[in-house]
Amino acid sequence: MVKIPKRHEVCRKFKEQGGKVAAVLPIHYPRALLRAFDILPVEVWGPPQVDVSYGGAHLQPYVCSIVHNALSFLKTGGLDETDIIIVPHTCDSLQGFGSILLDFVKPRQPVFPIYLPRGKRSEDVEFLVNEFKSLYRGLEKITGKSPMDDEMLKRIEIEEEADAKLKELYEIRGEFSFESGKTKSRSSKGEALSTYDFYRVVRAREFLPAEKFIEIADEVISEYSFVRDGVPVILSGIVPEPMEVLNAIEEAGGFVVVDDLACCGRRLYGRGKSSEPLKRMAERIIFGPPDVTRGNLIEERFEHLKYLAEVTGARGIIFYTVKFCEPELFDLPDLKNMLKSAGVPSVQVEIDIGDPLPHQTITRLTAFLEVLA
């Protein structure tokens, strides 16, 4: 099994070396900008298995469990070792979470919201650049540092290399190319990684420094093989929590050949082109894979998912949605109908990230995979 450091160990080591740690809520944010200020971004996707009653005192019951769990985690000391909190305006629930932290439940850490544009126009790029400029000024006050363009470009190149390694992991495991379709199969090497273990590596991108992630990715590429048995499917949604769902899919005879998860596949950003660092960071996010939380059209998501099914040979799509996730749920009826018309069947299951994986969900996944087999 690939050895991945624990989050608290990574944070402690980074701070011992003189850096700061930022707790970052989902989904899109400028990793390279934070690292230019010697700040390590550590993402907060909930997390699961916390007492949600602490957040429930401030949130409506129909707010998604990611936000409920995040607020509860903060109030019970889960973010005490962090120095900064960053809340992207991913959805109304996260915008509300940011407002609560700024105006009501004020943590000791400074809180920075990031407002994301909902389009791909030049005006949208300019808007996001201005958001990053505002964040730069805030970090400048906290750290006393003012990284120059060449420092930021260097950090961008390292983050781009980490994202390229992540993309390579997907392509080698699934034996396909995002750009051109099928690739030549690779001979098996060493221990085989299960779907669960593969996603442990993928999700390490959420908290490891880019340099360490590249090191682990190279180790996996050179020393491990991958379990590819089963009916190939695409896993779409926000976050695969509880992660036991990955074992459930594999045990039911499925193989997640690629994903459209917000925490993973939707952040396979390409390399940037602009020589202006903040613009390059903005363009990488805005022109990344289609994401409903960035306002991409249903048609764009449909074409993207249909293409992924074609190049990977996936026979269907599992929409694994977080309960009350409005951006996802608004799109799904039309998206599923469009995919069905294109010959791509799908199934939707809804979960609360703080609950154990329901037996009903396992039954639905098993039935869906049996139909596809």
C-alpha positions as CSV (number, residue, x, y, z in Angstrom):
1,M,0.0,0.0,0.0
2,V,1.2,3.5,-0.9
3,K,2.4,5.3,2.2
4,I,0.7,8.7,2.5
5,P,1.4,11.1,5.4
6,K,-1.5,12.0,7.6
7,R,-2.9,15.5,7.3
8,H,-2.0,16.6,10.8
9,E,1.5,15.3,10.3
10,V,1.8,17.3,7.1
11,C,0.5,20.5,8.7
12,R,2.8,20.1,11.7
13,K,5.9,19.6,9.6
14,F,5.1,22.5,7.3
15,K,4.6,24.9,10.3
16,E,7.8,23.6,11.9
17,Q,9.6,24.8,8.8
18,G,8.2,28.3,9.2
19,G,5.1,28.1,7.0
20,K,1.4,28.7,7.7
21,V,-1.6,26.5,7.0
22,A,-4.8,27.5,5.3
23,A,-8.0,25.6,5.7
24,V,-9.7,25.8,2.3
25,L,-13.4,24.9,1.7
26,P,-14.5,23.5,-1.7
27,I,-13.8,23.8,-4.6
28,H,-11.7,26.1,-6.7
29,Y,-8.9,28.4,-5.4
30,P,-5.4,29.5,-6.4
31,R,-3.1,26.9,-4.8
32,A,0.0,28.5,-6.3
33,L,-0.8,31.9,-4.8
34,L,-1.0,30.5,-1.3
35,R,2.3,28.6,-1.8
36,A,4.0,31.7,-3.0
37,F,3.2,33.2,0.5
38,D,4.6,30.0,2.1
39,I,1.1,28.9,3.0
40,L,0.0,25.3,2.6
41,P,-3.6,24.8,1.5
42,V,-5.4,21.9,3.3
43,E,-8.8,21.3,2.0
44,V,-11.9,20.7,4.2
45,W,-14.5,18.5,2.5
46,G,-16.8,18.2,5.5
47,P,-15.2,16.2,7.0
48,P,-17.3,13.1,7.8
49,Q,-17.7,11.6,11.3
50,V,-18.2,14.8,13.3
51,D,-21.0,15.8,15.7
52,V,-23.1,18.0,13.4
53,S,-25.2,19.4,16.2
54,Y,-22.5,22.2,16.7
55,G,-23.1,23.4,13.2
56,G,-26.9,22.8,13.4
57,A,-27.2,25.6,15.9
58,H,-26.4,28.1,13.1
59,L,-27.6,26.3,9.9
60,Q,-30.9,25.2,8.5
61,P,-31.4,21.4,8.4
62,Y,-31.6,21.5,4.6
63,V,-28.1,22.9,4.1
64,C,-25.7,20.3,2.7
65,S,-23.7,18.1,5.1
66,I,-20.4,19.4,3.8
67,V,-21.2,22.8,5.3
68,H,-22.8,21.4,8.4
69,N,-19.8,19.2,9.1
70,A,-17.3,21.9,8.3
71,L,-18.8,24.4,10.8
72,S,-19.1,21.6,13.4
73,F,-15.5,20.7,12.8
74,L,-14.4,24.3,13.3
75,K,-16.4,24.7,16.5
76,T,-15.0,21.6,18.0
77,G,-11.4,22.6,17.4
78,G,-10.7,20.7,14.2
79,L,-9.2,23.8,12.6
80,D,-7.2,25.0,15.6
81,E,-3.9,24.4,13.9
82,T,-4.7,26.4,10.8
83,D,-3.8,30.1,10.4
84,I,-6.2,31.2,7.7
85,I,-9.6,30.1,6.4
86,I,-10.6,30.5,2.8
87,V,-14.1,30.0,1.6
88,P,-14.8,30.1,-2.2
89,H,-18.3,31.1,-3.3
90,T,-19.0,27.6,-4.7
91,C,-22.7,27.7,-3.9
92,D,-25.3,29.5,-1.7
93,S,-24.5,27.2,1.2
94,L,-20.8,27.9,1.2
95,Q,-21.5,31.6,0.7
96,G,-23.7,31.5,3.7
97,F,-21.0,29.6,5.6
98,G,-18.5,32.4,4.8
99,S,-21.0,35.0,6.0
100,I,-21.5,33.2,9.3
101,L,-17.7,33.1,9.9
102,L,-17.3,36.8,9.0
103,D,-20.3,38.1,11.0
104,F,-21.4,35.7,13.6
105,V,-19.2,32.7,14.6
106,K,-16.0,34.6,14.2
107,P,-12.9,32.3,14.4
108,R,-9.5,33.5,15.6
109,Q,-8.2,32.9,12.0
110,P,-8.8,35.6,9.3
111,V,-11.4,34.5,6.8
112,F,-11.1,35.2,3.1
113,P,-14.0,34.6,0.7
114,I,-13.3,34.1,-3.0
115,Y,-16.1,34.9,-5.4
116,L,-16.0,32.8,-8.6
117,P,-17.4,34.1,-11.9
118,R,-20.0,32.0,-13.7
119,G,-18.7,32.1,-17.3
120,K,-15.7,32.0,-19.6
121,R,-15.6,35.5,-21.0
122,S,-12.6,37.8,-20.8
123,E,-14.7,39.8,-18.2
124,D,-14.9,36.6,-16.1
125,V,-11.1,36.1,-16.2
126,E,-10.6,39.8,-15.2
127,F,-13.1,39.4,-12.3
128,L,-11.3,36.4,-10.9
129,V,-7.9,38.1,-11.3
130,N,-9.3,41.0,-9.2
131,E,-10.4,38.4,-6.6
132,F,-6.9,37.0,-6.5
133,K,-5.5,40.5,-6.2
134,S,-7.7,41.1,-3.1
135,L,-6.6,37.8,-1.6
136,Y,-2.9,38.8,-2.4
137,R,-3.3,42.0,-0.4
138,G,-4.9,40.2,2.5
139,L,-2.1,37.6,2.6
140,E,0.4,40.3,2.3
141,K,-0.9,41.9,5.5
142,I,-0.9,38.6,7.4
143,T,2.5,37.3,6.3
144,G,4.5,40.5,5.7
145,K,5.6,39.0,2.4
146,S,5.1,40.3,-1.2
147,P,6.0,37.6,-3.6
148,M,7.1,38.9,-7.0
149,D,5.8,37.6,-10.4
150,D,8.8,35.3,-10.9
151,E,8.2,33.7,-7.6
152,M,4.5,33.1,-8.3
153,L,5.3,31.8,-11.8
154,K,7.7,29.3,-10.3
155,R,5.0,28.1,-7.9
156,I,2.5,27.9,-10.8
157,E,4.9,25.6,-12.7
158,I,5.2,23.3,-9.8
159,E,1.4,23.1,-9.3
160,E,1.0,22.5,-13.0
161,E,3.5,19.6,-12.8
162,A,1.5,18.1,-9.9
163,D,-1.7,18.4,-11.9
164,A,0.0,16.8,-14.9
165,K,1.1,13.9,-12.7
166,L,-2.5,13.5,-11.4
167,K,-3.7,13.3,-15.0
168,E,-1.1,10.8,-15.9
169,L,-2.2,8.6,-13.0
170,Y,-5.7,8.5,-14.4
171,E,-4.6,7.8,-17.9
172,I,-2.2,4.9,-17.0
173,R,-4.8,3.3,-14.7
174,G,-7.6,3.6,-17.2
175,E,-5.5,3.0,-20.3
176,F,-6.8,6.0,-22.2
177,S,-5.8,9.5,-23.1
178,F,-8.0,12.5,-22.2
179,E,-6.9,14.1,-25.5
180,S,-6.8,11.3,-28.0
181,G,-8.7,8.4,-26.6
182,K,-7.1,5.0,-26.1
183,T,-3.4,4.6,-25.2
184,K,-1.2,1.5,-25.3
185,S,-1.7,-0.7,-22.3
186,R,1.2,-0.8,-19.8
187,S,2.6,-4.1,-18.5
188,S,1.7,-4.8,-14.9
189,K,4.1,-3.7,-12.2
190,G,4.3,-4.7,-8.5
191,E,1.4,-4.5,-6.1
192,A,-2.0,-3.7,-7.6
193,L,-3.9,-0.7,-6.2
194,S,-7.6,-1.1,-5.6
195,T,-10.0,1.7,-6.5
196,Y,-10.0,2.7,-2.8
197,D,-6.2,2.9,-2.6
198,F,-6.0,4.7,-6.0
199,Y,-8.4,7.4,-4.7
200,R,-6.4,7.7,-1.5
201,V,-3.5,8.8,-3.7
202,V,-5.7,11.1,-5.8
203,R,-7.2,12.8,-2.8
204,A,-3.8,13.3,-1.2
205,R,-3.7,16.3,-3.7
206,E,-6.1,18.0,-1.2
207,F,-3.4,18.5,1.4
208,L,0.1,17.4,0.3
209,P,2.5,20.0,-0.9
210,A,2.8,19.7,-4.7
211,E,6.4,18.5,-4.4
212,K,5.4,15.6,-2.1
213,F,2.4,14.7,-4.3
214,I,4.7,14.5,-7.4
215,E,7.1,12.2,-5.5
216,I,4.2,9.9,-4.5
217,A,2.7,9.9,-8.0
218,D,6.1,9.0,-9.5
219,E,6.3,6.1,-7.0
220,V,2.9,4.8,-8.0
221,I,3.6,5.1,-11.7
222,S,6.9,3.3,-11.5
223,E,6.2,0.6,-8.8
224,Y,2.5,-0.2,-8.8
225,S,-0.1,-1.8,-11.1
226,F,-3.9,-1.2,-11.0
227,V,-7.0,-3.3,-10.5
228,R,-9.0,-3.0,-13.7
229,D,-11.5,-5.8,-13.3
230,G,-15.2,-5.1,-13.6
231,V,-17.8,-3.1,-15.6
232,P,-16.2,0.3,-16.4
233,V,-18.2,3.2,-15.0
234,I,-17.8,6.9,-14.4
235,L,-18.3,8.3,-10.9
236,S,-19.7,11.8,-10.9
237,G,-20.6,14.1,-8.0
238,I,-19.0,16.2,-5.3
239,V,-16.9,14.0,-3.1
240,P,-16.8,10.2,-2.6
241,E,-17.6,10.1,1.1
242,P,-17.9,7.8,2.8
243,M,-15.1,6.4,0.8
244,E,-16.4,2.9,1.4
245,V,-18.6,3.5,-1.7
246,L,-15.5,2.8,-3.8
247,N,-15.1,-0.7,-2.2
248,A,-18.9,-1.2,-2.7
249,I,-18.6,-0.5,-6.4
250,E,-15.7,-2.8,-6.8
251,E,-17.3,-5.6,-4.8
252,A,-20.5,-5.3,-6.9
253,G,-18.4,-5.9,-10.1
254,G,-17.7,-2.3,-11.1
255,F,-14.6,-0.4,-12.0
256,V,-14.4,3.4,-11.7
257,V,-12.4,4.0,-14.9
258,V,-12.5,7.8,-14.5
259,D,-14.4,10.3,-12.4
260,D,-16.2,13.6,-12.7
261,L,-15.9,14.4,-9.0
262,A,-15.6,18.0,-7.8
263,C,-12.7,17.0,-5.5
264,C,-10.8,15.1,-8.2
265,G,-11.6,15.0,-12.0
266,R,-13.2,18.5,-12.2
267,R,-9.8,19.9,-11.1
268,L,-7.6,18.4,-13.7
269,Y,-6.6,21.9,-14.8
270,G,-4.4,22.2,-17.9
271,R,-1.2,24.2,-18.1
272,G,-1.6,27.9,-18.3
273,K,-0.3,30.2,-21.0
274,S,-0.3,33.8,-19.7
275,S,2.9,35.3,-18.4
276,E,0.9,37.2,-15.8
277,P,0.8,34.9,-12.8
278,L,-2.7,35.9,-11.4
279,K,-4.2,35.8,-14.9
280,R,-2.6,32.4,-15.5
281,M,-4.1,31.1,-12.2
282,A,-7.5,32.4,-13.1
283,E,-7.5,31.0,-16.6
284,R,-6.5,27.5,-15.4
285,I,-9.6,27.5,-13.2
286,I,-12.1,29.1,-15.6
287,F,-11.1,26.9,-18.5
288,G,-10.9,23.7,-16.5
289,P,-13.2,20.7,-16.9
290,P,-17.0,21.6,-16.9
291,D,-18.3,22.2,-13.4
292,V,-21.9,23.2,-12.5
293,T,-20.6,25.2,-9.5
294,R,-18.8,27.5,-12.0
295,G,-22.0,27.9,-14.0
296,N,-21.0,25.8,-17.0
297,L,-24.0,24.9,-19.2
298,I,-25.7,21.5,-19.0
299,E,-24.7,21.0,-22.6
300,E,-21.0,21.4,-21.8
301,R,-21.3,18.8,-19.0
302,F,-23.2,16.4,-21.3
303,E,-20.5,16.6,-24.0
304,H,-17.7,16.2,-21.5
305,L,-19.3,13.1,-19.8
306,K,-20.2,11.6,-23.2
307,Y,-16.6,12.1,-24.4
308,L,-15.3,10.5,-21.2
309,A,-17.6,7.5,-21.7
310,E,-16.3,7.2,-25.3
311,V,-12.6,7.3,-24.6
312,T,-12.7,5.1,-21.5
313,G,-15.3,2.6,-22.7
314,A,-17.4,3.3,-19.6
315,R,-20.8,1.7,-19.9
316,G,-22.7,4.0,-17.5
317,I,-22.4,6.8,-15.0
318,I,-23.0,6.8,-11.2
319,F,-24.2,10.2,-9.9
320,Y,-23.2,10.1,-6.3
321,T,-24.8,13.3,-4.9
322,V,-24.5,14.9,-1.5
323,K,-28.0,15.5,0.0
324,F,-29.3,19.0,-0.6
325,C,-26.5,19.9,-3.0
326,E,-28.7,22.3,-5.1
327,P,-26.2,23.0,-8.0
328,E,-25.9,19.3,-8.7
329,L,-29.5,18.5,-8.3
330,F,-30.8,21.3,-10.5
331,D,-28.8,19.8,-13.5
332,L,-29.4,16.1,-13.0
333,P,-32.8,15.6,-14.5
334,D,-31.9,17.2,-17.9
335,L,-28.4,15.8,-17.8
336,K,-29.5,12.2,-17.2
337,N,-32.1,12.5,-20.0
338,M,-29.5,13.8,-22.5
339,L,-27.1,11.0,-21.6
340,K,-29.9,8.4,-21.9
341,S,-30.7,9.7,-25.4
342,A,-27.0,9.3,-26.3
343,G,-27.0,5.7,-25.1
344,V,-25.2,6.4,-21.8
345,P,-27.3,5.0,-18.9
346,S,-27.0,6.4,-15.4
347,V,-28.1,6.0,-11.8
348,Q,-28.4,8.6,-9.0
349,V,-27.8,7.9,-5.4
350,E,-28.0,10.5,-2.6
351,I,-26.0,10.4,0.6
352,D,-25.1,12.4,3.7
353,I,-21.3,12.4,4.1
354,G,-21.6,12.0,7.9
355,D,-23.6,8.8,7.6
356,P,-22.4,5.2,7.0
357,L,-22.9,4.0,3.5
358,P,-26.6,2.9,3.4
359,H,-27.4,-0.7,2.4
360,Q,-30.1,0.7,0.1
361,T,-27.3,2.6,-1.8
362,I,-25.2,-0.6,-2.1
363,T,-28.3,-2.5,-3.4
364,R,-29.0,0.2,-6.1
365,L,-25.4,0.3,-7.2
366,T,-25.3,-3.5,-7.4
367,A,-28.5,-3.6,-9.5
368,F,-27.2,-0.9,-11.8
369,L,-24.0,-2.8,-12.4
370,E,-25.8,-6.0,-13.1
371,V,-27.8,-4.3,-15.8
372,L,-24.7,-3.0,-17.4
373,A,-22.7,-6.2,-17.3
